[in-house]
């Protein structure tokens, strides 16, 4: 479907590997905050790194356009940006820098968007965030499927249980320091070693996914470099997800750094997305695809669960569900099939029954509702077994075996009209030569299928 499909499927499989908590963790970056909903039409936009650099340069060089432009040029690189924040702190102090950050990020102008809630409904093993805003914490109030403990400071770690939202770089309104300067990043492994240990453990034990980061994001570069420095050759893969627009050389560079891109700009439908909506659509596509990985429960067996609602048209095709799932029972087509068509329908229903039998939840006695559905759906197809005599001996044995298995699970005797067929099928089995109806070619297959039954 697109080049990074294997990476998406790996994340999805790990996410739903266990029922309570999956085997995947996520780190949420500043780009994901752009999916928040403004409270009023006059809400200030969430800033990107370029806009934050401009806001720091203006008070530093109010009348020196040349020096200001030079500082902005240097801030395009990660080291230059962090140095600019360090320069601002040296000029105006830590308190002024923290207040400047509060003024630049309009946290109270926004409420969590639908994507924030959908992200938290997924069974992540851990949720980390480098964002200062409180959107994830506030989204928890609308997520009834999971109860998150919030870790804002190192001292809260002993009292929090999984699933947890860990705020790595401080959080509004007053849990500072806000990690922002060159010195903050340099001393972080020492001053915040418990947070480092949490991330390191998640990266070693789970699939680690970065959402809301770009390939040039200072936080992304810091954390991906930190993993390589601390874990070396044993470092697991990191999955960078988003609208990345990677060149071939940039992709190779990321992969050499142990970062596996999921570049959603390469989706076939992405070319039709409006420029100002593409990041949100990309995040929505990713979350919708992860949601489809949820395994089917037992409640609807032997029929498939209700199909999920179709995705919005703008998302295009999603990656379909993977792994075993129940197949739909064919409709009653007694009035519309004759001869060869009815024989074909019989073969199809036998294959469907076999597939559903292999997904049987293992009840010694199925619940009454399941028994009723099983008997009804089996009875609806009894007409097709009028053609059972037209099957080959080996097919006849397998078809009647599936029928008998369903009737037994429904706690109901075999229909009288099929007793003679069943007796004839049993008589065609020669146990001494392990043949069915004298068919030597089918012997190994029949042995295997009979053991499965």
C-alpha positions as CSV (number, residue, x, y, z in Angstrom):
1,X,0.0,0.0,0.0
2,X,2.9,2.3,0.8
3,X,6.6,1.8,1.6
4,X,6.3,1.7,5.4
5,X,3.4,-0.7,5.7
6,X,5.5,-3.3,7.5
7,X,6.5,-0.8,10.2
8,X,2.8,0.1,10.8
9,X,1.8,-3.5,11.1
10,X,4.7,-4.2,13.5
11,X,3.5,-1.4,15.8
12,X,-0.1,-2.5,15.6
13,X,0.7,-6.2,16.3
14,X,2.8,-5.2,19.4
15,X,0.2,-2.8,20.6
16,X,-2.6,-5.4,20.8
17,X,-0.3,-8.3,21.8
18,X,-1.7,-8.4,25.3
19,X,-5.2,-7.7,26.5
20,X,-4.7,-5.1,29.3
21,X,-1.5,-3.4,28.2
22,X,0.1,-3.8,24.8
23,X,3.8,-4.3,24.0
24,X,4.2,-0.8,22.5
25,X,5.0,2.6,24.1
26,X,4.5,6.1,22.6
27,X,6.3,9.4,23.1
28,X,4.2,12.4,22.1
29,X,5.8,15.5,20.7
30,X,4.8,19.1,20.1
31,X,3.4,18.4,16.6
32,X,0.6,16.3,18.1
33,X,-0.6,19.3,20.1
34,X,-1.8,20.9,16.8
35,X,-4.7,18.4,16.9
36,X,-6.2,20.2,19.8
37,X,-9.5,22.1,19.4
38,X,-9.5,25.9,20.0
39,X,-11.9,27.1,22.7
40,X,-12.6,30.4,20.9
41,X,-12.1,31.8,17.4
42,X,-9.4,34.1,18.8
43,X,-7.3,31.3,20.2
44,X,-3.6,31.8,19.4
45,X,-2.0,29.1,17.2
46,X,0.3,26.5,18.7
47,X,3.9,27.6,17.9
48,X,6.4,25.5,16.0
49,X,10.1,25.6,16.6
50,X,10.7,28.4,14.1
51,X,8.1,30.6,15.7
52,X,9.6,29.9,19.1
53,X,13.0,30.9,17.9
54,X,11.7,34.1,16.5
55,X,10.0,34.9,19.8
56,X,13.3,34.4,21.7
57,X,15.3,36.5,19.2
58,X,13.1,39.6,19.3
59,X,13.8,40.6,22.9
60,X,17.5,39.6,22.6
61,X,18.1,41.7,19.5
62,X,15.3,44.3,19.3
63,X,17.3,46.8,17.1
64,X,19.9,44.6,15.5
65,X,18.3,43.0,12.4
66,X,21.6,41.6,11.2
67,X,22.4,39.8,14.5
68,X,18.8,38.7,14.9
69,X,18.8,37.1,11.4
70,X,22.1,35.4,12.1
71,X,20.7,34.0,15.3
72,X,17.6,32.7,13.5
73,X,19.8,31.0,10.9
74,X,21.9,29.3,13.6
75,X,18.7,28.2,15.4
76,X,17.7,26.2,12.3
77,X,20.1,23.5,13.7
78,X,19.3,21.7,16.9
79,X,22.4,22.8,18.7
80,X,21.8,26.4,17.6
81,X,18.2,26.4,18.8
82,X,19.1,25.0,22.2
83,X,22.0,27.6,22.4
84,X,19.5,30.4,21.6
85,X,17.4,29.3,24.5
86,X,20.5,29.2,26.7
87,X,21.4,32.7,25.6
88,X,17.9,34.0,26.5
89,X,18.2,32.4,30.0
90,X,21.6,34.0,30.5
91,X,20.2,37.4,29.5
92,X,16.9,37.4,31.4
93,X,17.1,34.6,33.9
94,X,15.3,31.2,34.5
95,X,12.0,32.7,35.7
96,X,11.7,35.0,32.7
97,X,12.4,32.1,30.3
98,X,9.7,30.0,32.1
99,X,7.2,32.8,31.8
100,X,8.2,33.3,28.2
101,X,7.4,29.6,27.5
102,X,4.0,29.9,29.3
103,X,3.2,32.9,27.1
104,X,4.3,31.2,23.9
105,X,2.3,28.0,24.4
106,X,-1.4,28.9,24.7
107,X,-2.4,25.8,26.7
108,X,-5.6,27.3,28.1
109,X,-6.8,28.4,24.7
110,X,-7.3,24.8,23.6
111,X,-9.1,21.7,24.7
112,X,-8.0,18.1,23.8
113,X,-9.1,17.1,20.4
114,X,-10.6,13.8,19.3
115,X,-7.2,12.4,18.3
116,X,-5.9,13.0,21.9
117,X,-8.7,10.8,23.2
118,X,-8.3,8.1,20.6
119,X,-4.6,8.0,21.3
120,X,-5.2,7.4,25.0
121,X,-7.8,4.7,24.3
122,X,-5.2,2.5,22.7
123,X,-3.5,0.0,25.1
124,X,-0.1,1.6,25.2
125,X,2.3,0.2,27.8
126,X,3.5,3.7,28.6
127,X,2.8,7.2,27.3
128,X,5.6,9.7,27.4
129,X,5.4,13.3,26.5
130,X,8.0,16.1,26.0
131,X,5.1,18.7,25.7
132,X,4.6,21.3,28.4
133,X,0.8,21.7,27.7
134,X,-1.8,19.7,29.6
135,X,-3.8,18.3,26.7
136,X,-3.1,14.7,27.4
137,X,-3.9,15.0,31.1
138,X,-7.2,16.7,30.4
139,X,-8.1,14.2,27.7
140,X,-8.0,11.5,30.4
141,X,-11.4,12.7,31.7
142,X,-13.1,11.6,28.5
143,X,-11.3,8.2,28.2
144,X,-13.4,5.8,30.2
145,X,-11.7,2.6,28.8
146,X,-8.4,3.3,30.7
147,X,-7.4,5.0,33.9
148,X,-4.0,6.8,33.6
149,X,-1.8,7.9,36.4
150,X,0.0,11.2,35.7
151,X,3.7,11.5,36.5
152,X,4.8,15.2,36.5
153,X,7.8,15.0,38.8
154,X,10.3,12.3,39.7
155,X,8.8,12.1,43.2
156,X,5.5,10.8,41.8
157,X,7.1,7.7,40.2
158,X,6.7,5.4,43.2
159,X,3.0,6.1,43.6
160,X,1.9,5.7,39.9
161,X,0.7,2.5,38.3
162,X,0.5,1.6,34.7
163,X,-0.8,2.9,32.4
164,X,1.0,6.1,33.0
165,X,1.5,9.5,31.3
166,X,5.0,10.7,32.0
167,X,5.7,14.4,31.5
168,X,9.5,14.3,30.8
169,X,10.2,18.0,30.2
170,X,8.0,19.7,32.9
171,X,4.4,20.7,32.5
172,X,2.1,23.7,33.0
173,X,1.2,25.5,35.2
174,X,4.1,25.2,37.6
175,X,6.0,21.9,37.3
176,X,9.3,23.3,36.1
177,X,12.0,23.4,35.1
178,X,10.8,23.4,31.5
179,X,13.6,21.5,29.7
180,X,14.5,23.9,26.9
181,X,18.1,25.1,27.0
182,X,21.4,23.6,26.0
183,X,22.4,23.1,29.6
184,X,19.0,21.5,30.4
185,X,19.7,18.8,27.8
186,X,23.3,18.3,28.9
187,X,22.4,17.8,32.5
188,X,19.1,15.9,32.0
189,X,20.6,12.4,32.3
190,X,22.1,13.2,35.6
191,X,19.4,15.4,37.2
192,X,16.4,13.4,35.9
193,X,17.9,9.9,35.8
194,X,14.7,8.3,37.1
195,X,12.9,9.6,34.0
196,X,15.8,8.4,31.9
197,X,15.5,5.0,33.4
198,X,11.7,4.8,32.7
199,X,12.3,5.7,29.0
200,X,15.2,3.3,28.8
201,X,13.2,0.4,30.2
202,X,10.3,1.1,27.9
203,X,12.6,1.2,24.9
204,X,14.2,-2.1,25.9
205,X,10.9,-3.9,26.7
206,X,8.4,-2.5,24.2
207,X,8.1,-1.3,20.6
208,X,8.8,2.5,20.9
209,X,6.9,4.9,18.8
210,X,7.4,8.6,18.3
211,X,4.4,10.7,17.3
212,X,4.3,14.4,16.7
213,X,8.0,14.8,16.0
214,X,9.7,15.7,12.8
215,X,13.1,14.5,11.7
216,X,14.6,17.9,12.6
217,X,12.8,18.2,16.0
218,X,15.3,19.0,18.7
219,X,13.5,16.6,21.1
220,X,13.5,13.8,18.6
221,X,17.2,14.2,17.8
222,X,18.0,14.3,21.5
223,X,16.1,11.2,22.4
224,X,17.1,9.1,19.4
225,X,20.7,10.0,20.1
226,X,20.3,9.3,23.7
227,X,19.1,5.8,22.9
228,X,22.1,5.1,20.7
229,X,24.5,6.5,23.4
230,X,23.1,4.4,26.2
231,X,22.1,1.2,24.5
232,X,24.6,0.9,21.7
233,X,24.3,-2.1,19.4
234,X,21.6,-3.6,21.6
235,X,19.3,-0.6,21.0
236,X,15.9,-1.6,19.7
237,X,14.3,0.1,16.7
238,X,12.6,3.4,17.2
239,X,9.6,4.1,15.0
240,X,9.2,7.8,13.9
241,X,5.6,8.3,12.7
242,X,4.2,11.4,10.9
243,X,4.1,13.5,7.8
244,X,7.9,13.4,7.2
245,X,8.4,14.0,3.5
246,X,11.8,12.2,3.6
247,X,14.3,12.2,0.9
248,X,16.1,8.9,0.1
249,X,19.2,10.2,1.8
250,X,17.4,11.4,4.9
251,X,15.6,8.0,5.2
252,X,19.0,6.2,5.0
253,X,20.4,8.5,7.6
254,X,17.5,7.8,10.0
255,X,17.7,4.0,9.4
256,X,21.5,4.1,10.1
257,X,20.6,5.7,13.4
258,X,18.3,2.8,14.2
259,X,15.2,4.9,13.5
260,X,12.5,3.3,11.3
261,X,10.4,5.9,9.5
262,X,6.7,5.7,9.0
263,X,6.4,8.5,6.4
264,X,2.7,9.0,6.0
265,X,3.3,11.6,3.2
266,X,3.8,8.5,1.0
267,X,0.3,7.3,1.4
268,X,-1.4,7.1,-2.0
269,X,-4.3,9.3,-0.9
270,X,-2.1,11.9,0.9
271,X,-1.6,13.9,-2.3
272,X,-5.3,14.9,-2.1
273,X,-5.1,16.2,1.4
274,X,-5.2,20.0,1.9
275,X,-1.8,21.3,3.1
276,X,-3.1,22.8,6.3
277,X,-4.9,19.5,7.2
278,X,-2.3,17.0,6.2
279,X,-0.6,16.5,9.5
280,X,-4.0,16.0,11.3
281,X,-5.2,13.6,8.6
282,X,-1.9,11.6,8.8
283,X,-2.2,11.3,12.6
284,X,-5.9,10.3,12.2
285,X,-5.0,7.6,9.6
286,X,-2.4,6.2,11.8
287,X,-4.6,6.0,14.9
288,X,-7.5,4.5,12.8
289,X,-5.3,1.8,11.5
290,X,-4.0,1.0,15.0
291,X,-7.6,0.7,16.2
292,X,-8.4,-1.9,13.6
293,X,-5.8,-4.2,15.2
294,X,-8.1,-4.8,18.2
295,X,-8.7,-8.6,18.3
296,X,-12.2,-9.9,18.0
297,X,-13.8,-11.0,21.2
298,X,-15.9,-14.1,21.9
299,X,-19.2,-12.4,22.3
300,X,-20.2,-12.8,18.6
301,X,-19.0,-16.3,17.9
302,X,-19.7,-18.1,15.5
303,X,-20.5,-15.0,13.4
304,X,-18.1,-12.1,13.0
305,X,-18.6,-9.0,15.2
306,X,-20.3,-6.0,13.8
307,X,-18.2,-4.4,11.2
308,X,-16.7,-1.1,12.4
309,X,-18.1,2.0,10.8
310,X,-16.3,3.0,7.6
311,X,-13.5,5.6,8.0
312,X,-14.1,9.2,6.8
313,X,-13.7,9.4,3.0
314,X,-10.7,11.7,3.3
315,X,-8.6,9.0,5.0
316,X,-8.9,6.6,2.1
317,X,-8.0,2.9,2.6
318,X,-6.8,1.7,6.0
319,X,-4.6,-1.3,6.6
320,X,-7.2,-4.2,7.0
321,X,-7.4,-6.3,10.2
322,X,-4.8,-9.0,10.4
323,X,-4.7,-12.4,12.0
324,X,-7.6,-15.0,12.3
325,X,-11.1,-13.8,12.4
326,X,-14.5,-15.4,12.0
327,X,-16.0,-15.4,8.5
328,X,-19.5,-14.3,7.7
329,X,-22.0,-17.1,7.5
330,X,-23.4,-17.3,3.9
331,X,-27.1,-16.3,3.4
332,X,-29.8,-18.8,2.8
333,X,-29.7,-19.2,-1.0
334,X,-32.0,-22.3,-1.3
335,X,-34.3,-20.6,-3.7
336,X,-31.6,-19.2,-5.9
337,X,-29.2,-22.1,-6.5
338,X,-29.6,-25.4,-8.3
339,X,-27.2,-28.2,-9.2
340,X,-23.6,-27.1,-9.5
341,X,-24.3,-23.7,-7.8
342,X,-25.7,-25.5,-4.8
343,X,-22.7,-27.8,-4.7
344,X,-20.4,-24.8,-4.8
345,X,-22.4,-23.2,-1.9
346,X,-22.0,-26.4,0.1
347,X,-18.2,-26.4,-0.3
348,X,-18.1,-22.7,0.7
349,X,-20.2,-23.2,3.9
350,X,-18.1,-26.2,4.9
351,X,-14.9,-24.1,4.6
352,X,-16.6,-21.3,6.6
353,X,-17.7,-23.7,9.3
354,X,-14.2,-25.2,9.6
355,X,-12.6,-21.7,9.9
356,X,-15.1,-20.8,12.6
357,X,-14.5,-24.1,14.4
358,X,-10.8,-23.3,14.6
359,X,-11.7,-20.0,16.3
360,X,-14.0,-21.7,18.9
361,X,-13.4,-20.1,22.3
362,X,-13.1,-23.5,24.0
363,X,-16.4,-23.6,26.0
364,X,-17.2,-27.1,27.3
365,X,-20.8,-26.1,26.9
366,X,-21.5,-23.0,24.9
367,X,-23.8,-20.3,26.4
368,X,-27.5,-20.6,25.5
369,X,-27.4,-17.7,23.1
370,X,-24.4,-19.2,21.3
371,X,-26.1,-22.6,21.1
372,X,-29.3,-21.0,19.7
373,X,-27.4,-19.1,17.0
374,X,-25.3,-22.2,16.1
375,X,-28.4,-24.4,15.7
376,X,-30.3,-21.7,13.7
377,X,-27.4,-21.0,11.3
378,X,-26.8,-24.8,10.9
379,X,-30.5,-25.5,10.2
380,X,-30.6,-22.7,7.6
381,X,-28.0,-24.6,5.6
382,X,-29.4,-28.1,5.9
383,X,-30.8,-27.9,2.4
384,X,-27.3,-27.7,0.9
385,X,-26.5,-31.1,2.4
386,X,-28.9,-32.7,-0.1
387,X,-26.0,-32.4,-2.5
388,X,-23.5,-34.2,-0.1
389,X,-23.7,-37.4,-2.2
390,X,-22.2,-35.4,-5.1
391,X,-19.0,-34.8,-3.2
392,X,-16.0,-37.0,-3.4
393,X,-15.8,-39.5,-0.5
394,X,-13.1,-37.5,1.3
395,X,-15.0,-34.2,1.0
396,X,-18.2,-36.0,2.2
397,X,-16.4,-37.2,5.4
398,X,-15.1,-33.7,6.1
399,X,-18.4,-32.0,5.4
400,X,-20.5,-34.3,7.6
401,X,-17.8,-34.0,10.3
402,X,-18.2,-30.3,10.4
403,X,-22.0,-30.7,10.5
404,X,-21.8,-33.2,13.4
405,X,-19.4,-31.0,15.3
406,X,-21.8,-28.0,15.2
407,X,-24.8,-30.1,16.2
408,X,-22.8,-31.6,19.1
409,X,-21.8,-28.1,20.3
410,X,-25.5,-27.0,20.0
411,X,-26.4,-30.0,22.2
412,X,-28.7,-31.3,19.5
413,X,-28.8,-34.7,17.7
414,X,-27.9,-35.0,14.1
415,X,-30.8,-34.3,11.8
416,X,-32.5,-37.6,10.8
417,X,-32.2,-36.8,7.1
418,X,-28.4,-36.8,7.4
419,X,-28.0,-40.0,9.5
420,X,-27.9,-42.3,6.4
421,X,-25.3,-40.0,4.7
422,X,-23.2,-40.0,7.9
423,X,-23.4,-43.8,8.1
424,X,-22.4,-44.2,4.5
425,X,-19.4,-41.8,5.0
426,X,-18.2,-43.8,8.0
427,X,-18.5,-47.0,6.1
428,X,-16.3,-45.5,3.3
429,X,-13.4,-45.2,5.8
430,X,-11.0,-48.1,5.8
431,X,-8.9,-47.8,9.0
432,X,-6.6,-50.7,8.1
433,X,-5.4,-49.0,4.9
434,X,-6.1,-45.4,6.0
435,X,-8.2,-44.8,2.9
436,X,-11.5,-43.1,2.3
437,X,-13.5,-44.6,-0.5
438,X,-10.4,-46.2,-1.9
439,X,-8.8,-42.7,-2.5
440,X,-5.0,-43.2,-2.1
441,X,-4.2,-39.6,-3.1
442,X,-6.2,-38.0,-0.3
443,X,-5.0,-40.3,2.5
444,X,-2.4,-37.9,4.1
445,X,-4.8,-34.9,3.8
446,X,-7.7,-36.8,5.4
447,X,-5.4,-38.0,8.2
448,X,-4.4,-34.5,9.0
449,X,-7.9,-33.1,8.8
450,X,-9.4,-35.9,11.0
451,X,-6.8,-35.3,13.6
452,X,-7.7,-31.5,13.5
453,X,-11.3,-32.4,14.0
